[in-house]
Amino acid sequence: MKDWKLEPAHDLGLTGLARARSLKRESGLIESVARLGVWSVLYAYLRLAHKLRIEQADNLPSQPSFVMVANHASHFDALVLGAALPLAWRDCIFPIAAGDVFFERRGLATLATTLINALPVWRRRPGKQEVTTLRDRLQAGHCIYLLFPEGARTRDGAMLPFKPGVGMMVAGTEVPVVPCYLGGTFEVFPANRVLPRLLPIRLRIGRPLTFAEAPNTADGWRQVAATIEAAIRGLSV
């Protein structure tokens, strides 16, 4: 029998905005209950209001850790990906969100962390250390990242080139990457709209990819990003 070891929470001592911004943040009971309600309501809303259709759901891994990667057209995108996952996984789902959008103000950061468990990445000052922290947490287990490597929402519906950050997280690891294509979210809620349109949304889930043989170098990161981008473009047809 493996010896049991007590470890303090990785966000021990952090409060307020500092805790919300921590890449090692852990969930409490209140947050877990809140997410149970949020993801349940979101799934019902997406099915009823947007006729959400999830295709090839059997491609999802049977358990965390893994990364779901998709094209990015709308603030709805992370909600659709998260709603496609079992409620039992709600506390290990981490949408990777733009820190300069969701984590500049305490109120919005608290909502993003409490309701959907978002983790920040700072687009204007991205650092290798924060990506390394995310990579380490992913490999430690029981973690699902929702990631959009384009780095920004499309303004015209066309996919943007993928940035290599996703490669930095998974190159040289056994962590599965699940390519996903989101159809309809641009029409429902593009960047210039205040309220969503009541139009259908489709999520197509591809077969998981692994990159254990990819070198953890700049060239390897670009190779990983290009492979994932090609897989997602293939799902769009």
C-alpha positions, 0 to 999 in steps of 0.5 A: 500500500502506498504511503499516504502523504498530506500536502497543503493546497498549492494556493494556500495563503492566496486571496482575492485577485492573486488567488484568481490569477494563480495557475496552481489554484484549487477548488473549494466546496462552494466553487464545486457546487456552483460549477455543478449548477453552471455546467448543468444549466449551460448544457440545458441552454445550449441544447434547447436554445442552440440545438447543440449537436455533439458528434463523435463524443466517443473520441473523448478520453475515458479520464483526465488529463488531456487537452481539448483544442478548438477553433476560436470564434466566440466567447461561447466556445469554451462553454460549448467544450465544457458542456460536452464533458461529464459533470463529474469532471467539473472541478478539473476543467480549466478553460485557458482564458486571456488574462488581459480580458478576464483577470484585470479586475477582481469582480470579473476574475472571481466570476471566471474562476468560480463559475467556469474555473478559468486559468489566465494566460497573459497575451501581452506579456506571455512568459515561458514560466507560466506555460511551464507551470501549466505543462507541469500541472497537466502532467501531474494528472486529473486536469483538462485544459480547454485551449484555443491556439489562435490566440484571439477570436476570428473576426470574419469566421476564418480560422487564424494560424495556430500559435506554438504555445500548445506545443510548449504544453504537450511536446514530449509528453503522453498527454492526449490532445483532442482536436475539436471543431466548433461550427455555428459559434461565430454566427451565434455570438461573434466578437461584435455582438452584445447578445447571442443569436438563437442559431444551431451550434455543432461540436465535432470531436476528433481522435486524440493525438499524442506528441511523446516523440515531438522534441520539446524545442521551438521547432517541435512546438511549431510542429505540434501546433501545425499538426493540431491545426491540420486536424481541426481544419480536417474536422471542419469539412 
